[in-house]
Amino acid sequence: MKKKKYSTQTRLVHDATGHRQPGLGLGTVNPPIYRGSTLLYDDFSQIAEWNERRKRSGEVGYGIMGSDTTMALEEILAELDGGSHAVATSSGLSAVSLALTACLESGDHLLIADNVYGPARLFADGFLKKYGVETTFFDPLDLGTTERMIQSNTKVIYFETPGSLTFEMPDARGLYSMARKHKIISIVDTTWPTSLYYPAVKEGADISLAAGTKYYAGHSDAFFGIVIGNEKVGPMLRHQSTLMGNHVGPDDVYLALRGLRTLKVRLDAISKSAVKVAKYLEKHPKIMSVRHPALPKSPGHEHWKEQFTGSTGLFGAFLSPKFTRAASERMVESLELFGIGYSWGGFESLAVLYDLPAYRSAPDWDKAFKDFGPLLRLQIGLEEPDELISDLNKALEALS
Ligand SMILES: *Cc1c(COP(=O)(O)O)cnc(C)c1O
């Protein structure tokens, strides 16, 4: 890792720009897009030398490991998060599967927060189970009960800050220290805050992973994931990536780096707009509960306030139970500025509806959601926030 001479913001702008790479004559601002499976060597002694270097640093020796640009992306994200190692992956979900399979083996027990991203649940329950890993889902707001779920074979604890869909913010520091006490590896999905607002490895996680598809790339046009580890687990992650044939395409690496240049200005703007929209919804009589970690009434807000330096644009709002799913669908369809679509983290606002029971299984999970109506999930983009609010206002007026 390079010496940290400049601030994160300056490094996000300057690192891995084309004209700083030796041997590239044109001096373009952006790095070239390298396309290559085969890498050519001068002679066999160079192969031997590269193999030695690769063992130490995970350096590129074959095109599947990416290019200098991939390494620049990994390096800057490792630094942003406070980790010693980072591996770029082909998607956010592949970051999840790489981290879990690197740490777990047959006979192990995995603890997963009940509010995680749906496909991560499915990966545990639907894939790891076949390979002899047992999964238990825990209430992310209840540390005491979670600690009692730890078994002699518990190897990994996995959670999100905050959880997808309902946005409960766990006491991440409490979970890391619990994990350390029981010699369990902690893995945290930091897609929502990004490493900019929440450097998880620096905060005490063993592994921090994120869907770069969302805010890092930031324009709804690329797929990649990032897995960052500390000294203890970092080499395991690189090894697993090689075994699994993981690769990120050169265009996506380029778009990822380009997205990082504007990460801070985008997130600072999105964060302000989202809080404004969330506060508007909180006061609306047709909304029962708004789930955005920066709002004091949102579950786990105190942990967000204490441990995070910013908030972002994805949040949930439960409608009043008087409204049916069908009426809520018509309301969403009437929005002019919010597209109906999954994924998030781009420049444009989105709205979708979720049926919570499909995504929960911890004992008594539904107690906290008794008499709640349909769940609306909003992604706030870079539009003028007052126009987003009037759009929502018009749609909610018509909702009956
Ligand atoms: C979207 C998402 C992922 C998966 O990212 P993809 O790039 O779409 O595979 C993982 N975790 C969270 C929290 C997400 O929102």
The ligand as a Tripos MOL2 file, in Angstrom:
@<TRIPOS>MOLECULE
LIG
   15    15     1     0     0
SMALL
NO_CHARGES

@<TRIPOS>ATOM
      1 C1        -27.3150   -5.0840   -4.5360 C.3       1 LIG1
      2 C2        -26.7150   -5.6260   -3.3120 C.ar      1 LIG1
      3 C3        -25.8180   -6.6880   -3.3640 C.ar      1 LIG1
      4 C4        -25.5020   -7.4110   -4.6590 C.3       1 LIG1
      5 O1        -24.9550   -6.6020   -5.6520 O.3       1 LIG1
      6 P1        -25.0110   -7.0080   -7.1970 P.3       1 LIG1
      7 O2        -23.8850   -6.2610   -7.8030 O.co2     1 LIG1
      8 O3        -26.3430   -6.5680   -7.7020 O.co2     1 LIG1
      9 O4        -24.8260   -8.4980   -7.2730 O.co2     1 LIG1
     10 C5        -25.2340   -7.1110   -2.1810 C.ar      1 LIG1
     11 N1        -25.5410   -6.5290   -1.0120 N.ar      1 LIG1
     12 C6        -26.4070   -5.5020   -0.9210 C.ar      1 LIG1
     13 C7        -26.7050   -4.8980    0.4130 C.3       1 LIG1
     14 C8        -27.0350   -5.0290   -2.0680 C.ar      1 LIG1
     15 O5        -27.9240   -4.0200   -1.9750 O.3       1 LIG1
@<TRIPOS>BOND
     1     1     2 1
     2     2     3 ar
     3     2    14 ar
     4     3     4 1
     5     3    10 ar
     6     4     5 1
     7     5     6 1
     8     6     7 2
     9     6     8 1
    10     6     9 1
    11    10    11 ar
    12    11    12 ar
    13    12    13 1
    14    12    14 ar
    15    14    15 1
@<TRIPOS>SUBSTRUCTURE
     1 LIG1         1 GROUP 0 **** ****
